[in-house]
Amino acid sequence: MRKFSLVEFSVEHPKLVVVMAVIITALFMTQFPKMKTDTNPKNMLPATSDVRVWNDSVEKTFGLYEDTIALGIVNEKGILNKDTLGRIKHITDEILMIKGVAARDVSSFTTIDNVTVANAILKVAPLMTEPPEDEKGIEYLRKMLYENPLFINRIISKDGKTTAIYVPLEKGANGKEIADRIREIVTHEKGDEKYYIAGDPVARDTFGAEMFKLMAIFAPIAGMVMLLIRYLMFRDLFLSITLMMDAMISIVWSMGLLIGLGFPIHIMSSMAPVFLMAIATDSMHIFNEFYFRYREKRDKRAAIIETMNAVSRPVRNTALATAAGFAVLLFMHIVPVQVFGGLVAFGTIGLRVLSFSFIPAMFTFVKEEKLEKIAQSEDIESDKTSLFLKRLAGFGAHHPKNTVFVGLALFVIAIIGLTKITVNNNMVEWFKKSSEVRIADSVMNKALGGTSLGYVVAVSQQDDYIKNPEAMHYIEGLQRHLEKLPIVGKTTSVVDYVKRINQVLHDDDPKYDTVPETKEAIGQYLFLFSMSAKPSDLDNVVDYPFRRANIWVQLKTWDAQAMREVIKAMQEYKKVKSSPLELRPSGIAYFNLVWNDEVLWDMVKGFTLALIAVFAILAFDFRSVKWAIVGYTPLLFTILLIYGVVGFIGKDFDMPISVLSCLSLGMAVDFAIHFVSRFRQRLKETEGKESLYDALLWTAARPGKGIVRNAVLFAASFAVMLFAPLTPYITVGAFIVSMMLLSAIMTIIYLPALITLMQGWLFKGDPTGSA
């Protein structure tokens, strides 16, 4: 019985194949209305992860909020004037009415508690119920602000030009939507004030909204550029559209499957369409070879069959290598990383199925006269591109030692660059410097304590231990130690409340700005304070059994490394100062550090496994470890060189770059497989009658032209990302452009040099290189 061939079936039943592709695509599209999005990095880690369990416990113990927005109000003439204070009150009142805002715990001049004494009785009341009407009232307010250390660098800057309103959000509230509502409120205010909105939920939810908006804009633009470049290459609109349809069908299948399985679209999976569009360009090798074959055969059906016979093995194995590179992510610990890996792997397999069915079927609809016209230009003896590629390959083959030496020199330089790479994530820096989010964060970090918040929790095993003077002094010492760090703008703890109460109860005498000498006095002060203050004032810094104290650490940067410095300083303090108290980090800044390490290092581990898997696939495809090593060399060189540049330019190794690792692996091995497979195939077809040098030139001129077309198509399409407002997209665009062009050049020049230099080893006992 004749063996079934998907290609031949597609050529014989093209309409059926196209209709089936459309029907399957329509079925996947029915899942799109169920689409859910999730841009919260917190959900990158499972709910059972140690950091999430611990953070949730801390938030519950101390009545903390997961998200807080900070509204900065700046007046260069000073904020302590009647008009500005009136606006602060009005804005605060409006914010309190926004749905999703935890109104009871908003901190502003009009809502924050101030500790004073009236008639020898401790008084805890809002700092400013109404704006002062005269200069005397303003001076009194100034005195209250600057005599209270709890306020300085939190709600009032040292120079008196900046204040902040802290807006905690109810669970599930959208930070961008509330930030937009606050912008509406401040837009209606007149005066000299400038307003800045910052905080993790603003950056996170704004990035999420912009991310999906950009995907909706840039994916079609990239597709149109691909269409245009493909048309300029072949002057065939129909088959140019076919290539785009191939990519779009795969994207619909993959995203439909993702949505249908109930997974939300998160930051990583939102990039999958870009990756699949990139991987789809591998079909260029089919188009490239088809026109050459048609020029030789002048028979459309025969040209299609022979084209697929010629490129089927490299096309199939590049897909296998790319899919394996992403599939290893399924074995990582982070669910979104697993989803991303499985999503792209599925899409890659889908693309290859379409390459052997949909594309051959679409070839049959092209008129012979149109093919005749295009095929005329596909002559490696006269085509300018083919001649140029011959010269490049000839240089590598003629000067193999020099070429390899230059490569080794660049390799050493790249290794030096790799040692300079730092692993870090900072979502605020995913916005351009000119963006509102970035400017607001910068302004507020300079004027106040910092927009990034971490906690250090002091834990004892004994009730009421926190009330002990020794515990208070230990916590106070830790605060002063942490405040020596340049990235720490302010710390706040229960100690600050106790010292403030002690001072005001002693007629504001500065010498009583200390911790009381007895546990009883501390307990009495805290009791008096709790009777008058808002519950959250004390709840936020100490638990009810007084076993745990929470130190607020305001950081002046969202760099994940900042919290690492805090933890290091904390551990240094523990070594110098002994105490029964256990110190543990917590908060959003701590989560960002753990998320940074776990997600990025998971990607690095996955990438390492992918390298191993790809080498195994190369060895299997070439049926030779020797040829696998040769094909592997340009891949490693390309990746090392690109990441060496990352180290030299000081760019952090963050999530977008880690994701690019998988793509660079897939595309670099793509070119190597096509070159080596077709080169060995050429030697076998000519049965050793053609010299090694001529076979290399032929490979560079014919399959190499497909490699270059693939690289140019890919690079041109994603160059549009260089104009995105978000830096991850700019990074992706810049790296894809450089990666594609470098991979192609390395393949055309370096592989001929390596093969020429190592021919004695590669062809030992086998002149055709088939072993």
Order of alpha helices (4+ residues) and beta strands (2+ residues): alpha-alpha-alpha-beta-alpha-beta-beta-alpha-beta-alpha-beta-alpha-alpha-alpha-alpha-alpha-alpha-alpha-alpha-alpha-alpha-alpha-beta-alpha-beta-alpha-alpha-alpha-beta-alpha-beta-alpha-alpha-alpha-alpha-alpha-alpha-alpha-alpha
